[in-house]
Amino acid sequence: MSKSQVKLGVLLPTRGLLLKDNRPNNADLILKLAQRVESANLDSVWVGDSLFAKPRLEPFTILAAIASVTEKVRLGTAVLLMALRHPVLLAQTIATVDLISNGRLVIAAGAGGAFNKEQQEEWKVSGVSQKSRASRLEEMIQVLKGLGTGEPFSFPGRHFNLSEITMRPAVAKGSGVPILLACHWRSNVGKTQAARASKLADGIISISDTPEEYMGLVSEVNSQMRLLGREVDDFESSMYLTVNINKDKALAQINAEEFLLGYYGANIWGDRWGPFGDSQEIRDRMLEYSEAGAKTLIIRFASLDPERQLDTFLNDIAPFI
């Protein structure tokens, strides 16, 4: 296979840090890994989000810290549970981190899950009805984009009603902080998610789709955007892969299962994760997603030894993508 033009990003282990040590002394590992990604000339680093269902470092705080020790790597959330927050407070946070990073922030967000007791409790303690999370997300995107201009902004919505609100600082770029929306083509709301992203977002992020399903998602989003008169070329299609790199495939599987069990309490998507195996297998899968339409590939290491995984990735995989 020929090399692709896909951008590469790495998910930093802001949850894995707590899986390894429930009371870490510092977050130096996260900063070190971010600097390593940047020095390898990869495109981006990403952090996840959860309150207590999947405990981890708060995303914007750690992204601000990463911004202070890097210069060019993009800084992203994958994915932000946007609807847990209030859009005015979130707009201020986003603009501040974007300013600190000189315009390197990108937000990948989703409606969020309510599949287990812990996730349901997150919505409850945040004072947000889990049933409203999708419609709340849609309004929040519009509010964030409006407030991000730094100009007076009004919004008459179902969840939020703003009148002539001016938020400063404005975001660094006139086009605003890019917002990517989570879409899962295989789900029963795949077309709804694709339509939402086509209308409101600057890109998509998928996690569990196969390359074939991902191709269908990209095709649907591009078709919808053309119908809306939106430009397709600048739309960012991203894919989030969970891998474990090891020449011993059985050991890769064991280590990945251990990580996923700690992370989620179960291997929730089975063989939709991965691949778990040698570098060639992972390179081939990444190229499949690139050929299916992914412009950005975000790699999460299903391992409690992310430093070794990153070194292998940078040496044996990234140069060939």
C-alpha positions in Angstrom: 0.0 0.0 0.0 1.2 3.5 -0.7 1.6 6.1 2.0 -1.5 8.2 2.8 -1.8 11.9 3.6 -3.6 11.3 6.9 -2.8 13.3 10.0 -1.8 11.3 13.1 -2.8 12.1 16.7 -2.3 10.3 20.0 -4.8 10.0 22.9 -2.9 10.8 26.1 -3.6 8.5 29.1 -5.4 10.9 31.4 -7.5 7.9 32.5 -4.7 5.4 32.2 -2.7 7.5 34.7 -5.3 6.8 37.4 -5.6 3.1 36.4 -1.9 2.7 37.0 -1.9 4.7 40.3 -5.1 5.8 42.0 -3.2 8.7 43.7 -0.4 9.9 41.3 2.0 12.5 42.6 1.9 14.6 39.4 0.9 14.6 35.7 4.4 14.7 34.3 3.8 11.5 32.3 1.1 13.3 30.3 3.3 16.3 29.6 6.2 14.1 28.6 4.2 12.1 26.2 2.7 15.2 24.6 6.2 16.6 24.0 7.3 13.3 22.6 4.4 13.4 20.1 5.3 16.9 19.1 9.0 16.2 18.7 8.0 13.3 16.3 6.1 15.9 14.2 2.7 14.3 14.6 -0.4 16.4 14.2 -2.2 16.3 17.5 -2.7 15.1 21.1 -6.1 14.3 22.6 -7.6 13.8 26.0 -10.9 12.1 27.1 -13.6 13.4 29.4 -15.7 12.0 32.3 -16.5 13.2 35.8 -16.5 10.0 37.9 -18.0 7.2 35.7 -14.5 6.8 34.2 -12.2 8.9 36.4 -9.5 11.0 34.7 -7.8 14.4 34.7 -10.1 17.4 33.8 -9.6 17.9 30.0 -9.2 21.7 29.7 -6.9 22.0 32.7 -4.5 19.4 31.3 -4.7 20.8 27.8 -3.7 24.2 29.1 -0.7 22.6 30.8 0.2 20.8 27.6 -0.1 24.1 25.7 2.5 25.6 28.0 5.1 22.9 27.1 4.4 22.6 23.4 4.4 24.9 20.4 2.7 23.4 17.4 0.9 20.2 18.1 -2.9 20.5 18.0 -4.8 20.0 21.3 -8.1 18.1 21.2 -10.8 16.5 23.3 -11.9 13.0 22.3 -14.6 13.2 23.2 -16.0 16.0 25.3 -19.2 15.4 27.1 -20.3 18.8 26.2 -23.9 18.7 27.4 -22.8 18.1 31.0 -21.6 21.7 31.1 -23.2 25.2 30.7 -22.3 26.8 27.3 -21.4 30.2 28.7 -18.9 28.8 31.2 -17.6 26.4 28.6 -17.2 29.2 26.0 -15.0 31.1 28.4 -12.9 28.0 29.2 -12.5 27.1 25.5 -11.5 30.7 24.6 -8.9 30.8 27.4 -7.3 27.5 26.4 -7.4 28.5 22.8 -5.6 31.8 23.6 -3.0 30.0 25.7 -2.3 27.6 22.9 -2.2 30.2 20.1 -5.2 28.8 18.3 -4.4 25.1 18.5 -7.5 23.8 20.3 -10.0 21.5 18.6 -13.1 20.1 20.3 -14.4 16.6 19.5 -17.7 16.2 21.3 -20.5 13.7 21.7 -24.0 13.5 23.2 -22.5 11.1 25.8 -23.8 7.8 27.1 -26.2 6.8 29.8 -25.6 3.1 29.6 -24.8 2.2 33.2 -25.5 3.5 36.7 -22.3 5.6 36.9 -23.0 7.4 33.6 -26.6 8.1 34.6 -25.4 9.5 37.9 -23.0 11.9 36.1 -26.0 13.5 34.4 -28.0 13.6 37.6 -25.4 15.3 39.7 -24.8 17.8 36.9 -28.4 18.7 37.0 -29.0 17.7 33.3 -31.7 15.4 32.1 -30.0 12.5 30.3 -33.0 12.5 27.9 -32.2 16.0 26.7 -28.5 15.5 26.1 -28.7 15.4 22.2 -30.9 18.5 21.9 -28.8 20.3 24.5 -25.6 19.4 22.6 -27.1 20.9 19.4 -27.9 24.2 21.1 -24.5 24.3 22.8 -22.6 24.1 19.5 -24.6 27.1 18.2 -24.0 29.0 21.4 -20.3 28.3 21.5 -19.8 29.4 17.9 -21.8 32.5 18.6 -20.0 33.5 21.8 -16.6 32.6 20.3 -16.8 35.6 17.9 -16.4 38.0 20.8 -19.4 40.0 19.5 -22.8 40.4 21.2 -24.7 37.2 20.7 -28.3 36.3 21.4 -29.9 32.8 21.3 -33.5 31.9 22.0 -33.4 28.2 22.6 -35.2 25.4 24.4 -32.4 24.9 26.9 -30.5 28.2 26.8 -31.8 31.7 26.3 -29.2 34.4 25.9 -29.6 38.1 25.1 -26.8 40.2 23.8 -24.0 38.3 25.7 -20.5 39.3 24.8 -17.7 36.8 25.8 -14.1 37.7 25.9 -11.5 36.7 25.0 -12.7 35.8 21.5 -11.2 32.6 20.1 -7.8 33.0 18.3 -9.1 32.2 14.8 -11.8 34.1 13.1 -13.3 30.8 11.9 -13.6 29.7 15.6 -12.4 26.6 17.4 -13.2 23.5 15.2 -15.9 21.3 16.6 -16.1 17.6 15.6 -19.1 15.5 16.4 -19.1 11.9 17.4 -20.9 9.7 14.8 -21.4 5.9 14.8 -22.7 4.7 11.5 -23.5 1.3 12.8 -25.9 2.6 15.5 -29.6 3.1 15.1 -29.1 6.8 15.2 -26.2 6.9 12.7 -28.1 8.9 10.1 -29.3 11.3 12.7 -25.8 11.9 14.0 -24.5 12.3 10.4 -27.2 14.9 9.7 -26.4 16.8 12.9 -22.7 16.9 12.1 -23.3 17.9 8.5 -25.4 20.9 9.6 -23.6 22.1 12.8 -20.0 20.8 12.9 -16.6 21.2 11.4 -15.9 17.5 11.3 -16.7 14.1 12.6 -15.1 11.5 14.9 -16.0 7.9 15.0 -14.8 5.2 17.4 -16.5 1.9 16.8 -17.2 1.7 13.1 -15.4 -0.8 10.8 -13.6 0.7 7.8 -16.6 -0.3 5.6 -19.0 1.4 8.0 -16.8 4.4 8.2 -16.8 4.8 4.5 -20.6 4.8 4.5 -20.6 7.5 7.3 -18.2 9.8 5.3 -20.2 9.3 2.2 -23.5 10.2 4.0 -21.9 13.3 5.7 -20.4 14.6 2.4 -23.7 14.1 0.6 -25.6 16.0 3.3 -23.1 18.8 3.3 -23.3 19.3 -0.4 -27.1 19.5 -0.1 -26.6 22.2 2.5 -24.2 24.1 0.3 -21.3 23.5 2.7 -17.7 23.0 1.6 -16.6 19.4 2.0 -12.8 19.8 1.5 -12.2 21.6 4.8 -14.4 19.2 6.8 -12.3 17.0 9.2 -13.1 13.3 9.1 -11.4 11.6 12.0 -11.3 8.1 13.4 -10.3 7.0 16.9 -8.6 3.6 17.1 -7.7 1.6 20.2 -4.6 -0.6 19.6 -2.0 -2.6 21.5 1.3 -3.2 19.7 3.2 -6.4 20.3 4.8 -9.0 18.1 3.1 -11.6 20.4 -0.5 -11.3 19.4 -1.8 -13.3 22.3 0.1 -11.1 24.7 -1.2 -8.0 23.0 -4.8 -9.3 23.4 -4.2 -10.1 27.1 -2.7 -6.6 27.8 -5.5 -4.9 25.9 -8.2 -6.8 27.7 -6.7 -5.9 31.1 -6.6 -2.2 30.1 -10.2 -2.2 28.7 -11.5 -4.0 31.8 -10.0 -1.4 34.0 -11.1 1.4 31.7 -14.7 0.4 31.2 -15.3 -2.5 33.5 -15.9 -4.6 30.4 -14.7 -5.0 26.8 -17.7 -3.2 25.6 -17.1 -3.4 21.8 -15.2 -6.7 21.4 -13.4 -7.0 18.1 -14.4 -3.5 17.1 -11.4 -2.4 19.1 -8.0 -3.0 17.8 -6.2 -4.5 16.1 -4.1 -5.9 18.9 -0.9 -7.3 17.4 2.2 -6.5 15.5 3.0 -3.2 13.8 2.2 -4.4 10.3 -1.3 -5.4 11.3 -1.9 -2.0 12.8 -0.4 -0.1 9.8 -2.7 -2.0 7.5 -5.8 -1.2 9.5 -4.9 2.5 9.7 -4.4 2.6 6.0 -7.8 1.0 5.5 -9.4 3.8 7.5 -7.5 6.4 5.5 -8.7 4.8 2.2 -12.3 4.9 3.7 -12.1 8.7 4.1 -10.4 9.4 7.4 -8.2 12.6 7.3 -7.1 12.2 10.9 -6.4 9.0 12.8 -6.3 9.3 16.6 -4.5 6.4 18.3 -5.2 5.2 21.9 -2.9 2.6 23.4 -4.8 -0.1 25.3 -1.9 -0.6 27.6 -0.7 0.3 31.1 2.7 1.1 29.5 1.9 3.9 27.1 5.5 5.1 26.9 6.7 1.9 25.4 3.7 1.7 23.1 4.3 5.3 21.9 8.0 4.6 21.2 7.0 1.5 19.1 4.3 3.5 17.3 6.7 6.3 16.4 9.4 4.0 15.2 7.5 1.2 13.5 4.2 2.6 12.4 3.9 6.4 12.1 6.7 6.8 9.5 4.8 4.4 7.1 1.4 6.0 7.2 
